[in-house]
Amino acid sequence: MVLPIIKIPSPILRTRSREVAREELRKPEIQKLIGDMRETMPAANGIGLAAPQVGVNVRIAVIAYEKKMLTVVNPKIVKRQPEYQDSEEGCLSIPDVVGIVPRYKEIKVTSFDEQGRRFNMRVRGLLACVWQHEIDHLDGILFVDRAVKFLAPVTEEQRKAFAAYKL
């Protein structure tokens, strides 16, 4: 089922999400959430979607990866290369805003998949930016907090919404 996307200034987007126990992954409600997120992301034209964006503060995200979709549970960045890249980012929860965000060019990540199997990946470029963006969501951080520049004028109303509940 395609879920509605939570938008700013919802406080759920600023709440650090809780980890999901491996045994909890077997629960029908968690499997349904994952399935719904896997439907919602492409329906919303996204390349990443974190559970808080659909109203659930658990550490689950889905990420577009090589024409497939990766489900990540309790993802962590375990190593960062010191080089940065400028990432042009938008967010399904902050419509019509695009900004430049400095992100690590290459990271090593660890996560569980939807079956509870641990995996590790080294990711670069756009995929590294997507992982960092989604992990930020799970920590209650939005891309506007990290943006060094906005590519279109940001309205006064949008600025107030960002500032009203910055960390």
N, C-alpha and C positions, 0 to 999 in steps of 0.2 A: 504494500500500500504506500502511495506517495504521501509523505508527511509534510505538514506546513513547516516552513523555515522560520525560526525565531529571529527576530530582528532587534537591533538596538532601539531603545535603551533597556531591554529586558535584563534584569540582574542575573539571570541564569547564565548569561554569556560571560559574566565576571566572577563566576564561582569555580574554584578549582574542583575538577571532577575526581571522584573516588576510583580507586583501582577495582578491577573486576577479578574475583577469585576464579581460578581455573575451573573449579567444580560448578561455579555459577554460570559458566558459559553454556552448560548443558540445559539450563532452564529454558523453557519455551518462550518466556517473555524476552530473554536476551537474544535468543535466536531470531525471534520475530523482529526485534529492534534492528538487528543486523540486516535481515532481509529487507525491511522497510527502508533502511538507509541506502542499501544497494540499489533500490528502485528510485529513491528520492534524488540522489546525487545527479544522475544523468538527466532526469526529468527537469531539474533546476539548471541544467547546463553547467554543472560544477566539475572540477577535477579533484576535489577533496571535500569531505563533509565530516564534521565531528559531532558526536552525540549531543553535546550541549546545543548545537544549532537546530536540533529537533526536540529540544526540551528535556533531555535526560542527561544528568551530570555523572556519566560514567566514562572511563577512559577507553573509548572505542571510536575509531574513525574508519572511513573508507577512502581509498586513494586510487585514482586512475593510474594504471601502470601497464605499459606495453599492450594496449588494446584490451586489457583485462581490468579487473577491479580487485584491489588488495584490501583485505580487512585487517586492521591492526588493533590489538587489544593491549593496553598498558604499554604503549610504545615509549622508548627512551632513546635519547641520543647518547651514545657511549664514547664517541670520539668525534672531534671536529678538526678539520684542516684549518690552518690559520688564515687562509685566503677568503675574501668576501666577494660577493657579486651583488649587483643591484637587481632586485627582483621587482618587476611591475606587478602589483597585486591588487586584487579586488576581493570581495567577500560576499557570499550569498546573504549574510546577516547584516550587511551594510551596503544596501543597493546604491548604485550610481556614484560610488566613490572609488577612485583608483589612486594608488600611491606607490612611491618607490621605497622599498624596504631593503636594507643591507642584510643579506643572509650568507651563511657559510656556503662556499662553493661545493664542498664535499663533506659528508658526514657518514659515520657508521651508526646504524640503528639496530636495536633489538626489540622484539615484540613477540606476542603470541598471535596466532591466527584464530579464526572462529572456532576451530576444533581444540584449541588449547595447546597447539604445537608451537614451541619456541622457534623463531628464525632470526637470522641476522642478515643485514644487507649493508652494502656500501653504496651510497647514492650520490649522484652529482647533478649539477645544473638545475633544471626546472624541478625534477623529482625531489631533489634535496630541499628546494624552497617549499614545495608542497608539504613535505614531512614536517618541516619547521613550523609552517603556518598552522597545520592541524594540531601539532603538539602544543603550540601556544594556546589554541582554543581550549584544549584540555586543562590548561593551567589558568584559564580565565583572562588570557591576554589576547588583544585584538591587533590586527595589523596596523591600525591607525596609531597605536601606541609606539610602534617602531618606525613608522614612516618618516623619512627625512624630507619628503616633498610630496605634494599632491599634484596630479596631472591635470586636474580640472578644478575650477574654483569650488571651494567647499563653502556651503551656505552657513550662515550664522546659526541656524537651527541645528545643522549637522555638527558644527563645532561644539555647541552647547551639549549635544547628546554625547559626544566623545568625552568631553571634559567632566560631565556630570558624574561619571562613575569610573574615572581612570584609577588604576591601582596606585 
